[in-house]
Amino acid sequence: MKTALFICLLGLGLLAVAWAGAAYPLIDYPFLDEGDVPKLIAGSLGGAWALWGGIQALRLGEGKAGRLLAGFLMVLGLLACAGLFGFMLVATRMIPPPADVKTGQTVADFSLPDQSGKTFKLSDLKGKPVVLIFTRGFW
Amino acid sequence: MAQSAYDEIRKAGGEIVAISNDSVESLKEGADQSGIQFVLLSDPKAVVIRIYHLEHKGLNVRDPEATGARPAVFFLNADHTVASVYQPEDIRYHLSAADIVARFKQTK
């Protein structure tokens, strides 16, 4: 019973790590790339772990309190797992569709960090004509 | 190039904003070295670059994942509608400072 609860908690911990890893970069860059694979693996593993631990705890559980705790942890794990994948799915779809820039059209607003690390928003320059340069870099 | 156009554009009430895939650190270093005063924005994952349909994958032979922007210049009016677009087919082409000023003067 104790081992099973421990496994369940371990799974939840893994899920928490996956959540932190996934949520942090996605706030700035709402899409996934190859670097996010470990988070997906950690999330799946954490979910499976929490579920398995929960089932074991339920099976071996003694008394009402033990079963309640195991059930609670299991539901928590499932919610965290479902939430993680749901969040990632939503985040990947947050990229606006590519816009062809045509004369007369209003450009999409955006915000990015500038050379001093401050966040710059294009709409902060509303009312001023702007020369917007996209470059390969190497400044 | 753009820096020499900057004073004139500032005087006329405009701004220059440049976006590349450089990190904030390398932008800071580059700005310090070259004396660039206008806003340089860091878009290492090409989020905004992608929105504007300007992603250029495979720009670094040694790093197939490297992604950056194809050069393009948008001249925006005060209400941020597009006055004109400069997008060369050959990515080595750039607008001269004089061209930037001339096109800027046509914005409203």
gemmi code that builds the backbone of each chain (N, CA, C; Angstrom):
import gemmi

chains = {
    "A": [
        ("MET", (0.842, -1.212, 0.000), (0.000, 0.000, 0.000), (0.863, 1.243, 0.000)),
        ("LYS", (1.852, 1.246, 0.905), (2.717, 2.417, 0.996), (3.549, 2.576, -0.268)),
        ("THR", (4.064, 1.444, -0.782), (4.865, 1.468, -2.007), (4.019, 1.996, -3.168)),
        ("ALA", (2.796, 1.496, -3.230), (1.914, 1.903, -4.317), (1.648, 3.404, -4.258)),
        ("LEU", (1.414, 3.928, -3.088), (1.179, 5.366, -2.937), (2.424, 6.149, -3.330)),
        ("PHE", (3.578, 5.591, -2.964), (4.840, 6.236, -3.301), (5.004, 6.312, -4.822)),
        ("ILE", (4.701, 5.205, -5.503), (4.790, 5.179, -6.971), (3.853, 6.224, -7.571)),
        ("CYS", (2.661, 6.287, -7.016), (1.658, 7.248, -7.473), (2.197, 8.677, -7.331)),
        ("LEU", (2.795, 8.965, -6.187), (3.341, 10.302, -5.928), (4.511, 10.600, -6.864)),
        ("LEU", (5.336, 9.574, -7.140), (6.461, 9.713, -8.052), (5.955, 10.125, -9.436)),
        ("GLY", (4.894, 9.444, -9.873), (4.283, 9.773, -11.166), (3.803, 11.204, -11.194)),
        ("LEU", (3.169, 11.637, -10.111), (2.669, 13.009, -10.032), (3.818, 14.006, -10.097)),
        ("GLY", (4.934, 13.639, -9.424), (6.111, 14.509, -9.461), (6.638, 14.663, -10.875)),
        ("LEU", (6.687, 13.552, -11.588), (7.155, 13.553, -12.968), (6.236, 14.416, -13.839)),
        ("LEU", (4.949, 14.305, -13.577), (3.969, 15.111, -14.311), (4.189, 16.600, -14.046)),
        ("ALA", (4.479, 16.924, -12.786), (4.708, 18.318, -12.428), (5.918, 18.869, -13.174)),
        ("VAL", (6.984, 18.040, -13.254), (8.179, 18.457, -13.981), (7.844, 18.690, -15.460)),
        ("ALA", (7.083, 17.748, -16.035), (6.697, 17.883, -17.440), (5.891, 19.154, -17.665)),
        ("TRP", (4.977, 19.435, -16.732), (4.162, 20.646, -16.808), (5.037, 21.902, -16.817)),
        ("ALA", (5.975, 21.943, -15.854), (6.842, 23.112, -15.743), (7.650, 23.284, -17.022)),
        ("GLY", (8.200, 22.165, -17.524), (9.002, 22.232, -18.740), (8.191, 22.666, -19.941)),
        ("ALA", (6.955, 22.217, -20.000), (6.124, 22.530, -21.162), (5.588, 23.952, -21.094)),
        ("ALA", (5.128, 24.358, -19.928), (4.431, 25.639, -19.812), (5.383, 26.819, -19.974)),
        ("TYR", (6.589, 26.698, -19.441), (7.478, 27.845, -19.429), (7.822, 28.385, -20.824)),
        ("PRO", (8.397, 27.553, -21.722), (8.727, 28.109, -23.040), (7.506, 28.405, -23.887)),
        ("LEU", (6.417, 27.675, -23.646), (5.242, 27.856, -24.494), (4.571, 29.199, -24.280)),
        ("ILE", (4.851, 29.822, -23.137), (4.273, 31.137, -22.890), (4.826, 32.125, -23.908)),
        ("ASP", (6.144, 32.027, -24.169), (6.758, 32.928, -25.133), (6.572, 32.456, -26.566)),
        ("TYR", (6.738, 31.160, -26.771), (6.707, 30.627, -28.124), (5.651, 29.543, -28.207)),
        ("PRO", (4.451, 29.916, -28.585), (3.356, 28.950, -28.543), (3.413, 27.912, -29.650)),
        ("PHE", (4.452, 27.128, -29.672), (4.415, 25.948, -30.527), (5.447, 24.952, -30.031)),
        ("LEU", (5.315, 23.723, -30.468), (6.227, 22.671, -30.031), (7.245, 22.386, -31.119)),
        ("ASP", (8.439, 21.975, -30.726), (9.379, 21.480, -31.722), (10.037, 20.207, -31.187)),
        ("GLU", (11.094, 19.779, -31.843), (11.735, 18.506, -31.486), (12.233, 18.524, -30.042)),
        ("GLY", (12.595, 19.711, -29.529), (13.115, 19.824, -28.172), (12.072, 19.513, -27.112)),
        ("ASP", (10.810, 19.440, -27.508), (9.745, 19.210, -26.537), (9.409, 17.737, -26.367)),
        ("VAL", (10.071, 16.881, -27.133), (9.801, 15.436, -27.046), (10.020, 14.885, -25.625)),
        ("PRO", (11.135, 15.257, -24.948), (11.319, 14.757, -23.577), (10.166, 15.110, -22.640)),
        ("LYS", (9.590, 16.303, -22.840), (8.465, 16.705, -21.988), (7.256, 15.816, -22.246)),
        ("LEU", (7.051, 15.494, -23.524), (5.924, 14.622, -23.864), (6.132, 13.239, -23.257)),
        ("ILE", (7.373, 12.748, -23.330), (7.682, 11.436, -22.751), (7.507, 11.482, -21.231)),
        ("ALA", (8.061, 12.531, -20.596), (7.942, 12.669, -19.145), (6.482, 12.745, -18.734)),
        ("GLY", (5.693, 13.477, -19.514), (4.265, 13.625, -19.217), (3.546, 12.294, -19.310)),
        ("SER", (3.814, 11.533, -20.389), (3.148, 10.245, -20.561), (3.561, 9.276, -19.465)),
        ("LEU", (4.875, 9.238, -19.209), (5.419, 8.357, -18.186), (4.819, 8.694, -16.824)),
        ("GLY", (4.790, 9.983, -16.507), (4.235, 10.438, -15.227), (2.785, 10.027, -15.083)),
        ("GLY", (2.026, 10.185, -16.171), (0.612, 9.825, -16.151), (0.431, 8.343, -15.893)),
        ("ALA", (1.203, 7.509, -16.636), (1.102, 6.058, -16.496), (1.495, 5.626, -15.086)),
        ("TRP", (2.562, 6.221, -14.600), (3.078, 5.921, -13.277), (2.037, 6.227, -12.189)),
        ("ALA", (1.496, 7.421, -12.277), (0.509, 7.857, -11.285), (-0.708, 6.932, -11.306)),
        ("LEU", (-1.119, 6.571, -12.534), (-2.293, 5.709, -12.700), (-2.024, 4.326, -12.102)),
        ("TRP", (-0.860, 3.768, -12.466), (-0.520, 2.429, -11.990), (-0.411, 2.411, -10.469)),
        ("GLY", (0.298, 3.409, -9.928), (0.426, 3.509, -8.475), (-0.935, 3.627, -7.807)),
        ("GLY", (-1.799, 4.405, -8.405), (-3.144, 4.615, -7.865), (-3.941, 3.322, -7.836)),
        ("ILE", (-3.869, 2.583, -8.974), (-4.604, 1.314, -9.066), (-4.102, 0.338, -8.003)),
        ("GLN", (-2.769, 0.242, -7.882), (-2.179, -0.644, -6.884), (-2.617, -0.256, -5.474)),
        ("ALA", (-2.598, 1.040, -5.224), (-2.979, 1.527, -3.894), (-4.438, 1.216, -3.601)),
        ("LEU", (-5.273, 1.349, -4.645), (-6.698, 1.046, -4.479), (-6.894, -0.439, -4.177)),
        ("ARG", (-6.119, -1.264, -4.899), (-6.243, -2.706, -4.783), (-5.786, -3.180, -3.393)),
        ("LEU", (-4.638, -2.606, -2.973), (-4.043, -3.062, -1.715), (-4.509, -2.236, -0.524)),
        ("GLY", (-5.226, -1.191, -0.815), (-5.573, -0.211, 0.216), (-6.330, -0.817, 1.387)),
        ("GLU", (-5.970, -0.369, 2.567), (-6.684, -0.813, 3.761), (-7.480, 0.373, 4.317)),
        ("GLY", (-8.692, 0.092, 4.557), (-9.526, 1.134, 5.156), (-10.001, 2.157, 4.143)),
        ("LYS", (-11.031, 2.895, 4.517), (-11.659, 3.863, 3.629), (-10.708, 5.004, 3.287)),
        ("ALA", (-9.958, 5.466, 4.287), (-9.073, 6.622, 4.087), (-8.015, 6.328, 3.034)),
        ("GLY", (-7.412, 5.108, 3.116), (-6.387, 4.718, 2.160), (-6.913, 4.713, 0.741)),
        ("ARG", (-8.107, 4.115, 0.578), (-8.708, 4.048, -0.747), (-9.040, 5.439, -1.271)),
        ("LEU", (-9.547, 6.283, -0.391), (-9.887, 7.660, -0.776), (-8.663, 8.406, -1.264)),
        ("LEU", (-7.565, 8.266, -0.513), (-6.325, 8.946, -0.861), (-5.811, 8.445, -2.212)),
        ("ALA", (-5.821, 7.113, -2.379), (-5.344, 6.526, -3.634), (-6.189, 7.025, -4.805)),
        ("GLY", (-7.506, 6.994, -4.606), (-8.415, 7.472, -5.655), (-8.171, 8.922, -5.994)),
        ("PHE", (-7.975, 9.715, -4.961), (-7.744, 11.152, -5.146), (-6.471, 11.404, -5.950)),
        ("LEU", (-5.394, 10.693, -5.565), (-4.118, 10.856, -6.257), (-4.228, 10.421, -7.718)),
        ("MET", (-4.997, 9.344, -7.926), (-5.164, 8.832, -9.280), (-5.895, 9.851, -10.156)),
        ("VAL", (-6.960, 10.394, -9.637), (-7.724, 11.402, -10.389), (-6.841, 12.614, -10.665)),
        ("LEU", (-6.067, 13.011, -9.657), (-5.165, 14.150, -9.808), (-4.174, 13.894, -10.942)),
        ("GLY", (-3.614, 12.685, -10.956), (-2.661, 12.305, -11.995), (-3.276, 12.332, -13.370)),
        ("LEU", (-4.473, 11.775, -13.484), (-5.156, 11.745, -14.772), (-5.475, 13.155, -15.252)),
        ("LEU", (-5.939, 13.986, -14.332), (-6.261, 15.372, -14.687), (-5.011, 16.103, -15.156)),
        ("ALA", (-3.900, 15.918, -14.398), (-2.658, 16.597, -14.746), (-2.178, 16.151, -16.117)),
        ("CYS", (-2.303, 14.850, -16.383), (-1.859, 14.289, -17.659), (-2.724, 14.820, -18.802)),
        ("ALA", (-4.039, 14.730, -18.635), (-4.957, 15.209, -19.668), (-4.762, 16.704, -19.890)),
        ("GLY", (-4.593, 17.437, -18.773), (-4.386, 18.884, -18.864), (-3.131, 19.219, -19.634)),
        ("LEU", (-2.066, 18.467, -19.359), (-0.787, 18.723, -20.022), (-0.911, 18.575, -21.537)),
        ("PHE", (-1.508, 17.445, -21.945), (-1.607, 17.222, -23.387), (-2.606, 18.177, -24.026)),
        ("GLY", (-3.673, 18.477, -23.297), (-4.641, 19.453, -23.806), (-3.987, 20.810, -23.994)),
        ("PHE", (-3.217, 21.211, -23.000), (-2.525, 22.501, -23.046), (-1.560, 22.569, -24.224)),
        ("MET", (-0.798, 21.480, -24.407), (0.156, 21.453, -25.509), (-0.558, 21.509, -26.851)),
        ("LEU", (-1.672, 20.810, -26.932), (-2.436, 20.801, -28.177), (-2.952, 22.200, -28.495)),
        ("VAL", (-3.522, 22.855, -27.487), (-4.042, 24.213, -27.684), (-2.904, 25.151, -28.049)),
        ("ALA", (-1.774, 25.011, -27.315), (-0.648, 25.917, -27.536), (-0.108, 25.809, -28.958)),
        ("THR", (-0.058, 24.574, -29.480), (0.475, 24.431, -30.834), (-0.429, 25.079, -31.866)),
        ("ARG", (-1.688, 25.254, -31.524), (-2.619, 25.837, -32.510), (-2.756, 27.331, -32.330)),
        ("MET", (-1.946, 27.876, -31.399), (-2.068, 29.314, -31.145), (-1.326, 30.164, -32.180)),
        ("ILE", (-0.527, 29.534, -33.054), (0.178, 30.319, -34.069), (-0.833, 30.877, -35.056)),
        ("PRO", (-0.851, 32.185, -35.243), (-1.771, 32.741, -36.216), (-1.422, 32.230, -37.618)),
        ("PRO", (-2.397, 32.093, -38.481), (-2.100, 31.624, -39.830), (-1.185, 32.611, -40.542)),
        ("PRO", (-0.288, 32.128, -41.407), (0.642, 33.026, -42.089), (-0.094, 34.094, -42.879)),
        ("ALA", (0.384, 35.297, -42.747), (-0.275, 36.411, -43.411), (0.621, 36.963, -44.506)),
        ("ASP", (0.117, 36.997, -45.695), (0.814, 37.697, -46.768), (0.671, 39.190, -46.512)),
        ("VAL", (1.786, 39.894, -46.510), (1.712, 41.331, -46.248), (1.499, 42.059, -47.568)),
        ("LYS", (0.384, 42.737, -47.662), (0.067, 43.463, -48.896), (-0.120, 44.937, -48.591)),
        ("THR", (0.130, 45.751, -49.582), (-0.029, 47.188, -49.441), (-1.457, 47.517, -49.020)),
        ("GLY", (-1.601, 48.403, -48.032), (-2.912, 48.838, -47.585), (-3.448, 48.038, -46.421)),
        ("GLN", (-2.881, 46.848, -46.230), (-3.332, 45.971, -45.148), (-2.714, 46.427, -43.821)),
        ("THR", (-3.423, 46.232, -42.710), (-2.837, 46.516, -41.401), (-2.042, 45.306, -40.949)),
        ("VAL", (-0.806, 45.534, -40.484), (0.020, 44.384, -40.110), (-0.371, 43.862, -38.733)),
        ("ALA", (-0.075, 42.575, -38.525), (-0.376, 41.938, -37.248), (0.519, 42.500, -36.151)),
        ("ASP", (-0.055, 42.723, -34.996), (0.733, 43.184, -33.847), (1.536, 42.005, -33.291)),
        ("PHE", (2.643, 42.305, -32.659), (3.438, 41.254, -32.034), (4.267, 41.861, -30.925)),
        ("SER", (4.815, 41.040, -30.048), (5.780, 41.523, -29.066), (6.958, 40.571, -28.996)),
        ("LEU", (8.151, 41.141, -28.907), (9.399, 40.382, -28.854), (10.371, 41.136, -27.947)),
        ("PRO", (11.372, 40.416, -27.382), (12.381, 41.117, -26.588), (13.354, 41.894, -27.485)),
        ("ASP", (13.737, 43.094, -27.047), (14.700, 43.871, -27.821), (16.118, 43.640, -27.300)),
        ("GLN", (17.081, 44.430, -27.811), (18.492, 44.150, -27.494), (18.817, 44.359, -26.020)),
        ("SER", (17.955, 45.120, -25.289), (18.231, 45.269, -23.859), (17.382, 44.313, -23.026)),
        ("GLY", (16.653, 43.410, -23.713), (15.873, 42.408, -23.010), (14.464, 42.857, -22.682)),
        ("LYS", (14.165, 44.140, -22.968), (12.817, 44.645, -22.691), (11.854, 44.147, -23.760)),
        ("THR", (10.598, 43.958, -23.365), (9.604, 43.519, -24.334), (9.133, 44.699, -25.167)),
        ("PHE", (9.184, 44.524, -26.456), (8.749, 45.560, -27.386), (7.455, 45.105, -28.040)),
        ("LYS", (6.503, 46.043, -28.125), (5.238, 45.739, -28.787), (5.067, 46.675, -29.960)),
        ("LEU", (4.749, 46.141, -31.113), (4.598, 46.995, -32.296), (3.519, 48.043, -32.076)),
        ("SER", (2.448, 47.666, -31.396), (1.338, 48.604, -31.220), (1.715, 49.784, -30.325)),
        ("ASP", (2.843, 49.667, -29.584), (3.311, 50.815, -28.804), (3.722, 51.970, -29.708)),
        ("LEU", (4.007, 51.667, -30.958), (4.427, 52.700, -31.905), (3.254, 53.182, -32.772)),
        ("LYS", (2.049, 52.819, -32.368), (0.864, 53.256, -33.120), (0.869, 54.785, -33.205)),
        ("GLY", (0.572, 55.314, -34.376), (0.616, 56.753, -34.564), (1.925, 57.216, -35.165)),
        ("LYS", (2.886, 56.300, -35.265), (4.173, 56.638, -35.883), (4.386, 55.748, -37.089)),
        ("PRO", (4.880, 56.330, -38.187), (5.270, 55.453, -39.292), (6.480, 54.610, -38.898)),
        ("VAL", (6.493, 53.364, -39.345), (7.543, 52.433, -38.922), (8.186, 51.765, -40.136)),
        ("VAL", (9.511, 51.669, -40.082), (10.216, 50.848, -41.062), (10.523, 49.518, -40.374)),
        ("LEU", (9.828, 48.476, -40.809), (9.950, 47.169, -40.173), (10.873, 46.301, -41.031)),
        ("ILE", (12.060, 46.022, -40.491), (13.072, 45.309, -41.276), (13.224, 43.878, -40.773)),
        ("PHE", (13.021, 42.927, -41.649), (13.354, 41.537, -41.324), (14.708, 41.238, -41.941)),
        ("THR", (15.591, 40.674, -41.124), (16.939, 40.466, -41.625), (17.469, 39.116, -41.199)),
        ("ARG", (18.473, 38.667, -41.919), (19.077, 37.390, -41.570), (19.926, 37.496, -40.318)),
        ("GLY", (20.119, 38.679, -39.827), (20.908, 38.835, -38.614), (22.327, 39.242, -38.909)),
        ("PHE", (23.264, 38.734, -38.147), (24.670, 39.109, -38.257), (24.848, 40.619, -38.115)),
        ("TRP", (24.183, 41.198, -37.159), (24.342, 42.642, -36.954), (25.732, 42.920, -36.437)),
    ],
    "B": [
        ("MET", (23.927, 50.380, -42.867), (22.974, 50.856, -43.875), (21.780, 51.525, -43.216)),
        ("ALA", (20.991, 50.749, -42.461), (19.774, 51.332, -41.886), (20.105, 52.404, -40.845)),
        ("GLN", (21.239, 52.235, -40.157), (21.592, 53.202, -39.111), (21.793, 54.596, -39.705)),
        ("SER", (22.383, 54.663, -40.918), (22.604, 55.983, -41.518), (21.295, 56.637, -41.948)),
        ("ALA", (20.249, 55.828, -42.090), (18.939, 56.397, -42.425), (18.168, 56.768, -41.165)),
        ("TYR", (18.671, 56.290, -40.029), (17.899, 56.373, -38.782), (17.636, 57.812, -38.334)),
        ("ASP", (18.707, 58.653, -38.360), (18.547, 60.029, -37.895), (17.445, 60.762, -38.648)),
        ("GLU", (17.483, 60.602, -39.958), (16.504, 61.305, -40.781), (15.086, 60.808, -40.500)),
        ("ILE", (14.975, 59.492, -40.316), (13.659, 58.908, -40.052), (13.153, 59.336, -38.673)),
        ("ARG", (14.043, 59.355, -37.688), (13.675, 59.821, -36.351), (13.179, 61.262, -36.384)),
        ("LYS", (13.913, 62.082, -37.138), (13.560, 63.502, -37.234), (12.169, 63.670, -37.830)),
        ("ALA", (11.834, 62.778, -38.756), (10.529, 62.854, -39.406), (9.444, 62.172, -38.555)),
        ("GLY", (9.805, 61.740, -37.348), (8.811, 61.162, -36.442), (8.594, 59.675, -36.613)),
        ("GLY", (9.484, 59.026, -37.341), (9.322, 57.591, -37.573), (10.249, 56.756, -36.719)),
        ("GLU", (10.106, 55.456, -36.861), (10.955, 54.526, -36.111), (11.428, 53.408, -37.036)),
        ("ILE", (12.604, 52.887, -36.713), (13.074, 51.681, -37.400), (13.034, 50.528, -36.402)),
        ("VAL", (12.500, 49.413, -36.833), (12.463, 48.217, -35.994), (12.983, 47.058, -36.834)),
        ("ALA", (13.989, 46.346, -36.319), (14.553, 45.233, -37.075), (14.362, 43.922, -36.321)),
        ("ILE", (14.003, 42.889, -37.036), (13.762, 41.573, -36.438), (14.709, 40.555, -37.056)),
        ("SER", (15.362, 39.776, -36.225), (16.191, 38.678, -36.725), (16.089, 37.507, -35.755)),
        ("ASN", (16.742, 36.415, -36.099), (16.671, 35.232, -35.226), (17.763, 35.253, -34.160)),
        ("ASP", (18.515, 36.356, -34.062), (19.588, 36.430, -33.070), (19.041, 36.409, -31.652)),
        ("SER", (19.891, 35.934, -30.722), (19.506, 35.980, -29.313), (19.639, 37.418, -28.810)),
        ("VAL", (19.002, 37.698, -27.685), (19.087, 39.037, -27.086), (20.550, 39.412, -26.846)),
        ("GLU", (21.337, 38.416, -26.389), (22.750, 38.685, -26.083), (23.512, 39.105, -27.331)),
        ("SER", (23.317, 38.363, -28.433), (24.086, 38.708, -29.626), (23.587, 40.008, -30.245)),
        ("LEU", (22.302, 40.332, -30.035), (21.805, 41.623, -30.508), (22.469, 42.759, -29.743)),
        ("LYS", (22.579, 42.545, -28.424), (23.191, 43.561, -27.570), (24.645, 43.776, -27.987)),
        ("GLU", (25.334, 42.652, -28.177), (26.739, 42.713, -28.589), (26.859, 43.413, -29.942)),
        ("GLY", (26.003, 43.001, -30.884), (26.039, 43.587, -32.227), (25.726, 45.077, -32.212)),
        ("ALA", (24.733, 45.452, -31.394), (24.349, 46.860, -31.322), (25.488, 47.693, -30.725)),
        ("ASP", (26.145, 47.136, -29.707), (27.258, 47.853, -29.080), (28.408, 48.034, -30.069)),
        ("GLN", (28.687, 46.982, -30.832), (29.815, 47.040, -31.761), (29.556, 47.961, -32.936)),
        ("SER", (28.335, 47.892, -33.482), (28.079, 48.630, -34.713), (27.448, 49.992, -34.466)),
        ("GLY", (27.103, 50.274, -33.224), (26.523, 51.582, -32.911), (25.092, 51.750, -33.389)),
        ("ILE", (24.396, 50.628, -33.551), (22.995, 50.712, -33.974), (22.142, 51.225, -32.819)),
        ("GLN", (21.291, 52.195, -33.119), (20.482, 52.806, -32.055), (19.016, 52.420, -32.123)),
        ("PHE", (18.589, 51.912, -33.272), (17.162, 51.573, -33.352), (16.896, 50.212, -32.701)),
        ("VAL", (15.610, 49.886, -32.620), (15.193, 48.681, -31.899), (15.568, 47.424, -32.687)),
        ("LEU", (16.266, 46.515, -32.035), (16.563, 45.208, -32.621), (15.792, 44.163, -31.835)),
        ("LEU", (15.037, 43.343, -32.527), (14.217, 42.366, -31.827), (14.719, 40.949, -32.064)),
        ("SER", (14.638, 40.168, -31.009), (15.128, 38.794, -31.033), (13.973, 37.823, -31.234)),
        ("ASP", (14.038, 37.063, -32.308), (12.990, 36.077, -32.611), (13.638, 34.737, -32.961)),
        ("PRO", (14.353, 34.137, -31.979), (15.151, 32.942, -32.288), (14.329, 31.758, -32.761)),
        ("LYS", (13.073, 31.697, -32.391), (12.249, 30.575, -32.845), (11.361, 30.964, -34.025)),
        ("ALA", (11.639, 32.137, -34.585), (10.966, 32.579, -35.814), (9.447, 32.644, -35.680)),
        ("VAL", (8.959, 33.038, -34.510), (7.506, 33.101, -34.309), (6.895, 34.209, -35.164)),
        ("VAL", (7.447, 35.431, -34.990), (6.924, 36.564, -35.750), (7.335, 36.448, -37.222)),
        ("ILE", (8.573, 35.964, -37.418), (9.072, 35.758, -38.780), (8.110, 34.855, -39.558)),
        ("ARG", (7.591, 33.843, -38.879), (6.659, 32.909, -39.497), (5.315, 33.580, -39.787)),
        ("ILE", (4.866, 34.414, -38.836), (3.596, 35.114, -39.040), (3.651, 35.941, -40.327)),
        ("TYR", (4.819, 36.524, -40.565), (4.968, 37.364, -41.752), (5.394, 36.569, -42.982)),
        ("HIS", (5.377, 35.250, -42.823), (5.654, 34.386, -43.974), (7.072, 34.533, -44.494)),
        ("LEU", (8.022, 34.727, -43.600), (9.386, 35.035, -44.034), (10.399, 34.030, -43.497)),
        ("GLU", (9.904, 32.846, -43.135), (10.844, 31.890, -42.557), (11.819, 31.387, -43.618)),
        ("HIS", (13.062, 31.257, -43.210), (14.093, 30.732, -44.089), (14.796, 29.595, -43.371)),
        ("LYS", (14.398, 28.368, -43.707), (15.039, 27.214, -43.069), (16.303, 26.862, -43.821)),
        ("GLY", (17.206, 26.169, -43.138), (18.423, 25.692, -43.779), (19.365, 26.797, -44.199)),
        ("LEU", (19.376, 27.892, -43.455), (20.252, 28.991, -43.813), (21.666, 28.775, -43.298)),
        ("ASN", (21.812, 27.760, -42.436), (23.137, 27.407, -41.946), (23.394, 25.942, -42.301)),
        ("VAL", (24.396, 25.718, -43.150), (24.648, 24.362, -43.656), (24.970, 23.401, -42.514)),
        ("ARG", (25.680, 23.910, -41.508), (26.100, 23.027, -40.426), (24.972, 22.741, -39.438)),
        ("ASP", (23.935, 23.577, -39.457), (22.835, 23.385, -38.519), (21.515, 23.367, -39.284)),
        ("PRO", (21.038, 22.145, -39.654), (19.831, 22.077, -40.475), (18.590, 22.627, -39.775)),
        ("GLU", (18.655, 22.744, -38.429), (17.491, 23.248, -37.699), (17.465, 24.770, -37.636)),
        ("ALA", (18.581, 25.381, -38.024), (18.656, 26.838, -37.931), (17.563, 27.467, -38.784)),
        ("THR", (16.917, 28.434, -38.225), (15.856, 29.098, -38.965), (15.963, 30.593, -38.764)),
        ("GLY", (15.761, 31.334, -39.816), (15.880, 32.793, -39.721), (14.901, 33.451, -40.664)),
        ("ALA", (15.135, 34.718, -40.924), (14.216, 35.463, -41.774), (14.836, 35.711, -43.139)),
        ("ARG", (14.000, 35.603, -44.165), (14.412, 36.130, -45.464), (14.294, 37.641, -45.357)),
        ("PRO", (15.222, 38.375, -45.930), (15.153, 39.819, -45.765), (13.897, 40.405, -46.417)),
        ("ALA", (13.300, 41.333, -45.704), (12.145, 42.049, -46.225), (12.009, 43.340, -45.425)),
        ("VAL", (11.528, 44.366, -46.056), (11.303, 45.622, -45.349), (9.874, 46.069, -45.612)),
        ("PHE", (9.154, 46.312, -44.519), (7.787, 46.820, -44.639), (7.770, 48.266, -44.187)),
        ("PHE", (7.237, 49.126, -45.011), (7.088, 50.525, -44.638), (5.652, 50.729, -44.189)),
        ("LEU", (5.491, 51.051, -42.905), (4.149, 51.162, -42.335), (3.759, 52.617, -42.139)),
        ("ASN", (2.527, 52.925, -42.501), (1.981, 54.258, -42.214), (1.765, 54.398, -40.713)),
        ("ALA", (1.390, 55.624, -40.280), (1.184, 55.869, -38.853), (0.114, 54.953, -38.254)),
        ("ASP", (-0.880, 54.563, -39.071), (-1.917, 53.654, -38.556), (-1.517, 52.186, -38.728)),
        ("HIS", (-0.249, 51.956, -39.086), (0.333, 50.622, -39.265), (-0.316, 49.816, -40.392)),
        ("THR", (-0.843, 50.530, -41.372), (-1.155, 49.847, -42.621), (0.110, 49.886, -43.483)),
        ("VAL", (0.201, 48.959, -44.408), (1.426, 48.829, -45.198), (1.446, 49.845, -46.337)),
        ("ALA", (2.470, 50.691, -46.337), (2.619, 51.661, -47.419), (3.341, 51.022, -48.598)),
        ("SER", (4.430, 50.310, -48.301), (5.102, 49.586, -49.368), (5.912, 48.428, -48.796)),
        ("VAL", (6.223, 47.493, -49.658), (6.943, 46.282, -49.260), (8.173, 46.137, -50.136)),
        ("TYR", (9.300, 45.891, -49.508), (10.501, 45.567, -50.268), (10.901, 44.145, -49.929)),
        ("GLN", (10.851, 43.276, -50.909), (11.255, 41.894, -50.662), (12.043, 41.379, -51.855)),
        ("PRO", (13.371, 41.383, -51.728), (14.189, 40.970, -52.868), (14.113, 39.465, -53.079)),
        ("GLU", (14.195, 39.044, -54.332), (14.203, 37.609, -54.595), (15.535, 37.006, -54.188)),
        ("ASP", (16.594, 37.782, -54.358), (17.916, 37.319, -53.936), (18.169, 37.858, -52.537)),
        ("ILE", (18.394, 36.921, -51.583), (18.486, 37.340, -50.184), (19.734, 38.163, -49.891)),
        ("ARG", (20.632, 38.291, -50.867), (21.816, 39.117, -50.611), (21.561, 40.598, -50.853)),
        ("TYR", (20.428, 40.905, -51.491), (20.138, 42.310, -51.798), (19.618, 43.040, -50.568)),
        ("HIS", (20.028, 44.262, -50.420), (19.529, 45.098, -49.331), (19.169, 46.476, -49.865)),
        ("LEU", (18.291, 47.146, -49.156), (17.983, 48.531, -49.490), (19.116, 49.420, -48.988)),
        ("SER", (19.483, 50.416, -49.766), (20.473, 51.387, -49.293), (19.785, 52.361, -48.346)),
        ("ALA", (20.597, 53.079, -47.575), (20.046, 54.068, -46.648), (19.180, 55.084, -47.395)),
        ("ALA", (19.661, 55.510, -48.569), (18.919, 56.504, -49.359), (17.567, 55.941, -49.801)),
        ("ASP", (17.567, 54.671, -50.175), (16.306, 54.031, -50.594), (15.324, 53.935, -49.428)),
        ("ILE", (15.867, 53.597, -48.247), (15.021, 53.498, -47.060), (14.355, 54.836, -46.769)),
        ("VAL", (15.164, 55.909, -46.806), (14.621, 57.243, -46.537), (13.589, 57.615, -47.594)),
        ("ALA", (13.908, 57.335, -48.861), (12.996, 57.705, -49.948), (11.657, 56.992, -49.790)),
        ("ARG", (11.699, 55.708, -49.468), (10.454, 54.962, -49.308), (9.716, 55.386, -48.039)),
        ("PHE", (10.497, 55.708, -46.988), (9.875, 56.153, -45.748), (9.079, 57.432, -45.972)),
        ("LYS", (9.617, 58.315, -46.823), (8.955, 59.603, -47.067), (7.599, 59.434, -47.729)),
        ("GLN", (7.371, 58.270, -48.320), (6.075, 58.034, -48.964), (5.027, 57.494, -47.991)),
        ("THR", (5.438, 57.208, -46.742), (4.446, 56.757, -45.767), (3.654, 57.955, -45.256)),
        ("LYS", (2.440, 57.660, -44.757), (1.581, 58.746, -44.270), (1.392, 58.638, -42.763)),
    ],
}
model = gemmi.Model(1)
for chain_id, residues in chains.items():
    chain = gemmi.Chain(chain_id)
    for i, (resn, *xyz) in enumerate(residues, 1):
        res = gemmi.Residue()
        res.name, res.seqid = resn, gemmi.SeqId(i, " ")
        for name, pos in zip(("N", "CA", "C"), xyz):
            atom = gemmi.Atom()
            atom.name, atom.element = name, gemmi.Element(name[0])
            atom.pos, atom.b_iso = gemmi.Position(*pos), 0.0
            res.add_atom(atom)
        chain.add_residue(res)
    model.add_chain(chain)
structure = gemmi.Structure()
structure.add_model(model)
structure.setup_entities()
